[in-house]
Amino acid sequence: MAKKPLLEFTDRGIYCDKGKFYIDPWKPVDYAVITHAHADHAYWGHKHYLAHHLSKEVLLYRLGEIQLQTVEYGETVMKNGVEISLYPAGHVIGSAQIRVAYQGEVWVVSGDYKTEDDGISTPFEPVKCHHFISECTFGMPVYQWKPQVQIFDEVNNWWRNNVNNGLATVIVGYSLGKAQRILQNLDLSIGKVYTHGVIENTNEALRRNGVILNPTERITQDTPKDEVRKGIIIAPPSSVGTPWMRKFQPYSFGYCSGWMAIRGAKRRRAADRGFILSDHADWDGLISAIDATGCEKVYLTHGYTASFTRYLNEIGFDAHEVHTLYGDDEALETVPTEGPDGQKVSPLGGDLEGVEATS
């Protein structure tokens, strides 16, 4: 009889039967290990949560009062004889890969990750394992990111020009991760940073967790529009096209996402500028990260799973496509349905129906 795998893919999430816990489950369970606080990985309704300590205040802000245990990177928690430990994923502040070990067998669940050091998230750290469960959101050769210093040179020059031309500047990115990455890389000699309430609520949660962020000012009904015009506004994708954004007219609107690499994505979002900035690994980053684990098998959970699985098998990996309900902050916000070659991309591991914007 074949040995039962340490981790299984179930209708509730990734499950460890030996340890009696789930990783990023999407249905209520007794014990959930959470890779990060994005809505497609951290659901409400579990009896007990385990996460990295820098996710604590954001999880409490998003999910309310939950039974939450937090740990440091590299710290081990024993659950029914199974070792659980968290390692940096580099995706957003507090994001983690989950290492699960039992009697010499090691699995790692990547969650979402990127390999570039963004200067605010703890940098990605490859973890040796036998089995690696990986995302592949941008698993196509066309997705090759420029160094972020180049992207933020473009952002700051655009902002500076807008100020000189009397235009308000609105830059859009997901409220957890992208917004803070933008904030920390702005040239504050140009002006102040103003934030949408959703962004500022997340910033406040992170600050309560001890994260040091650049100064921001929440936009309220009393905020003078003339003053805002001299600065830059960080807003979530859910604000695009709303009366809240229109009140800053005339403005120039920029969108930060890896999906901006797709021809026409900027136009579909009605953006004046599209900045190719992703909190996920690009093509080379995915391959290097998978290779660095030394894994015997790799399982791909969301993104270009079918084509990336085929490619990995062609170059010598033992790769398998699996279907989960994981999406990603950028996919859920921008709702891409096809890639640069017309190939369908599934942000929900196979189901393109019912994708909603979140903030």
C-alpha positions in Angstrom: 0.0 0.0 0.0 1.3 3.5 -0.9 2.4 5.7 1.9 -0.1 8.4 2.7 1.4 11.9 1.9 2.1 14.2 4.8 0.0 16.9 3.2 -3.1 16.4 1.1 -5.3 18.7 -1.0 -8.9 18.6 0.3 -12.1 20.5 -0.3 -11.3 22.6 2.8 -7.6 23.4 2.0 -4.2 21.8 2.4 -4.5 19.3 5.2 -2.0 17.5 7.5 -3.8 14.4 8.8 -0.9 13.5 11.2 -0.9 16.9 12.7 -4.7 17.6 12.4 -4.3 21.1 10.9 -4.9 22.9 7.7 -2.8 25.5 5.8 -4.7 28.5 4.4 -8.1 26.6 4.5 -11.0 28.3 2.8 -13.7 26.6 4.9 -14.0 26.7 8.7 -11.6 24.3 10.5 -10.3 23.7 14.0 -6.7 24.6 13.4 -5.5 26.8 10.6 -1.9 27.8 9.8 -1.9 31.0 7.8 0.7 32.1 5.3 -0.3 35.7 5.2 -3.3 38.0 5.8 -4.6 38.4 2.2 -8.3 37.6 1.9 -7.9 34.5 -0.2 -5.5 32.9 2.3 -6.9 34.1 5.7 -10.6 33.3 6.1 -12.9 34.0 9.0 -14.4 31.2 11.0 -11.5 28.9 12.2 -11.3 28.0 15.8 -7.5 28.6 16.1 -5.1 30.5 13.9 -1.3 30.3 13.7 0.6 33.0 11.8 3.7 35.1 11.8 3.7 37.8 14.5 3.8 40.7 11.9 0.5 39.4 10.6 -1.2 39.7 14.0 -2.7 43.2 13.9 -3.8 43.0 10.3 -5.5 39.6 10.9 -7.3 41.1 13.9 -8.3 44.1 11.9 -9.6 42.0 9.0 -11.1 39.1 10.9 -12.1 40.5 14.3 -11.5 38.8 17.6 -10.0 35.4 16.7 -8.0 32.9 18.7 -4.6 33.7 17.3 -1.1 32.4 18.1 1.9 34.1 16.4 5.5 33.0 16.1 8.8 34.3 14.7 10.4 33.0 11.6 12.2 29.8 12.3 10.3 29.1 15.5 8.9 25.6 15.7 5.4 24.6 16.9 4.7 20.9 17.6 1.3 19.7 16.7 0.6 16.0 17.4 4.3 15.2 16.7 4.5 17.2 13.5 6.9 20.2 13.3 5.4 23.4 12.0 7.8 26.4 11.3 7.5 29.6 9.3 10.1 31.1 6.9 10.1 34.4 5.0 8.1 34.5 1.8 9.0 38.1 0.8 5.4 38.6 -0.5 4.1 41.2 2.0 4.9 42.2 5.6 4.4 39.1 7.8 4.1 36.6 4.9 5.5 33.2 5.4 6.2 29.8 3.8 5.0 27.0 6.0 7.5 24.1 6.6 5.9 20.9 7.8 8.2 18.0 8.9 7.4 14.5 10.3 9.9 11.6 10.7 12.3 13.0 8.2 9.7 14.0 5.5 9.6 17.7 4.8 7.0 19.7 2.9 7.0 23.4 2.3 3.9 25.5 1.3 5.0 28.7 -0.3 1.8 30.7 0.0 2.4 33.8 -2.2 6.0 34.9 -2.6 8.5 37.1 -4.5 12.2 36.7 -4.6 13.2 40.4 -5.0 14.0 42.1 -1.7 11.5 45.0 -1.6 13.1 46.7 1.5 10.0 46.3 3.7 9.1 42.6 3.7 11.5 40.1 5.2 13.3 38.7 2.1 12.3 35.3 0.6 14.4 32.5 2.0 14.6 29.1 0.1 13.8 26.1 2.4 15.0 22.7 1.5 12.3 20.1 1.3 11.1 16.9 -0.4 7.8 18.4 -1.6 7.2 22.1 -2.5 3.7 23.5 -2.9 4.1 26.7 -5.0 2.0 29.4 -6.5 2.8 30.4 -10.2 0.7 33.5 -10.6 3.1 34.9 -13.2 4.4 31.6 -14.5 4.9 32.7 -18.2 8.2 33.9 -19.8 6.8 37.3 -20.6 6.7 38.2 -16.9 10.2 39.5 -16.2 10.3 42.2 -13.6 12.6 45.2 -13.7 14.5 46.1 -10.4 12.1 48.0 -8.3 14.4 51.0 -8.1 13.7 51.6 -11.8 10.0 51.4 -11.3 10.0 53.8 -8.4 12.2 56.2 -10.4 9.4 56.2 -12.9 6.7 56.7 -10.2 8.6 59.6 -8.6 9.2 61.4 -11.9 5.6 61.0 -12.8 4.5 62.4 -9.4 6.9 65.3 -9.7 5.6 66.2 -13.2 2.0 66.0 -12.0 2.7 68.5 -9.2 4.4 70.8 -11.7 1.4 70.6 -14.0 -1.2 71.2 -11.2 -2.6 67.6 -11.3 -3.5 65.5 -8.3 -1.6 62.2 -8.3 -3.5 59.0 -7.4 -1.5 55.7 -7.3 -3.4 52.5 -6.8 -2.2 49.3 -5.2 -3.6 46.6 -2.9 -4.1 47.8 0.7 -1.8 45.1 2.2 1.6 44.8 0.7 1.6 47.0 -2.5 0.5 50.1 -0.6 3.2 49.9 2.0 5.8 49.1 -0.7 4.8 52.2 -2.6 4.9 54.3 0.5 8.4 53.3 1.5 9.8 54.0 -1.9 8.3 57.4 -2.6 10.5 60.5 -2.7 9.0 62.5 0.2 10.9 65.6 -0.9 8.2 66.0 -3.5 5.3 66.3 -1.1 3.1 64.6 1.5 1.5 61.1 1.2 -2.3 61.0 1.6 -4.2 57.7 2.0 -7.6 56.3 1.4 -9.2 55.0 4.7 -8.8 51.3 3.7 -5.1 51.9 3.2 -4.7 53.9 6.4 -6.5 51.3 8.5 -4.0 48.7 7.3 -1.1 51.1 7.9 -2.3 51.7 11.4 -2.6 47.9 12.1 1.0 47.4 10.9 2.2 50.3 13.0 0.5 48.7 16.1 2.6 45.6 15.2 5.8 47.7 15.5 6.3 48.2 11.7 7.9 51.6 11.0 6.3 53.2 8.0 6.8 56.6 6.4 4.3 59.3 7.5 0.9 59.4 5.9 -2.3 61.4 6.3 -5.7 59.9 6.1 -8.1 61.7 3.7 -11.3 62.8 5.4 -14.1 65.1 4.4 -12.2 68.0 5.9 -8.9 67.4 4.0 -8.3 70.4 1.8 -8.3 69.3 -1.8 -5.7 72.0 -2.7 -3.3 70.5 -0.2 -3.9 67.0 -1.5 -3.0 68.1 -5.0 0.5 69.0 -3.9 1.0 65.4 -2.6 0.3 61.9 -3.7 -2.8 59.8 -2.9 -2.4 56.0 -2.3 -5.7 54.3 -2.9 -7.0 50.7 -3.2 -8.3 49.3 -6.5 -11.9 49.3 -5.2 -11.8 53.1 -5.3 -11.2 53.4 -9.0 -14.0 55.2 -10.8 -15.9 56.0 -7.6 -17.1 59.5 -6.5 -14.4 59.4 -3.8 -11.7 59.4 -6.5 -13.5 61.8 -8.9 -13.5 64.5 -6.3 -9.7 65.0 -6.8 -10.1 65.9 -10.5 -8.1 66.9 -12.4 -5.8 64.0 -11.6 -3.4 61.6 -13.1 -4.1 58.0 -12.1 -1.5 55.3 -12.0 -2.0 51.6 -11.4 0.7 49.3 -9.8 0.4 45.6 -10.7 2.3 42.8 -12.4 -0.7 42.5 -14.8 0.3 45.9 -16.3 2.7 43.8 -18.3 -0.3 42.5 -20.3 -1.0 44.7 -23.4 -4.3 46.5 -22.8 -4.4 46.1 -19.0 -3.7 49.8 -18.4 -6.5 50.7 -20.9 -9.0 48.4 -19.3 -8.3 49.9 -15.9 -8.7 53.4 -17.4 -5.2 54.3 -15.9 -3.1 57.1 -17.2 0.0 55.2 -16.2 0.6 51.5 -15.6 3.6 50.5 -13.4 4.7 46.9 -13.6 5.2 46.2 -9.9 4.3 42.8 -8.5 4.5 41.2 -5.0 4.8 37.8 -6.7 7.8 36.1 -8.3 8.3 36.5 -12.0 9.2 33.7 -14.4 12.9 33.5 -13.4 12.1 34.0 -9.7 9.6 31.0 -9.7 12.1 28.7 -11.4 15.0 29.7 -9.2 12.9 29.5 -6.0 11.7 26.0 -6.9 15.2 24.8 -7.9 16.6 26.2 -4.6 14.4 23.9 -2.5 16.0 20.8 -4.0 12.5 19.3 -3.9 11.6 15.9 -5.4 8.1 17.0 -6.4 6.5 20.4 -6.9 2.8 21.1 -6.8 1.4 24.3 -8.5 -1.7 25.8 -6.9 -2.8 29.0 -8.8 -1.9 31.1 -11.8 -0.6 29.6 -15.1 -0.7 26.1 -13.5 -1.2 24.0 -16.6 1.5 25.5 -18.9 4.0 26.0 -16.0 3.5 22.4 -14.9 4.2 21.2 -18.5 7.3 23.4 -18.7 8.8 22.2 -15.4 8.3 18.6 -16.4 10.0 19.3 -19.7 13.1 20.6 -17.9 13.3 17.7 -15.4 11.1 18.6 -12.4 8.4 16.2 -11.2 5.6 18.8 -11.3 1.9 18.5 -10.7 -1.1 20.9 -11.2 -3.6 21.1 -8.3 -6.8 23.0 -8.0 -7.4 25.3 -5.0 -9.4 28.4 -4.1 -6.3 30.5 -3.8 -6.2 33.6 -5.9 -3.9 36.6 -5.4 -4.3 40.2 -4.4 -3.5 41.3 -8.0 -5.7 38.7 -9.7 -8.7 39.4 -7.5 -8.3 43.1 -7.9 -7.7 43.4 -11.6 -9.6 40.3 -12.7 -7.4 39.2 -15.6 -8.9 36.4 -17.7 -6.2 35.8 -20.2 -2.5 36.2 -20.6 -0.4 37.8 -23.3 -0.8 34.9 -25.7 -4.6 34.6 -25.2 -4.2 31.7 -22.8 -6.7 31.6 -20.0 -5.2 32.4 -16.6 -7.1 31.1 -13.6 -6.7 33.2 -10.4 -8.7 30.7 -8.6 -7.0 27.5 -9.7 -9.4 26.6 -12.4 -12.6 28.5 -11.7 -12.9 31.9 -13.4 -16.5 32.5 -12.2 -17.4 34.7 -9.3 -14.1 36.6 -9.0 -14.8 39.7 -7.0 -12.8 42.8 -6.2 -11.7 43.0 -2.6 -10.1 45.8 -0.6 
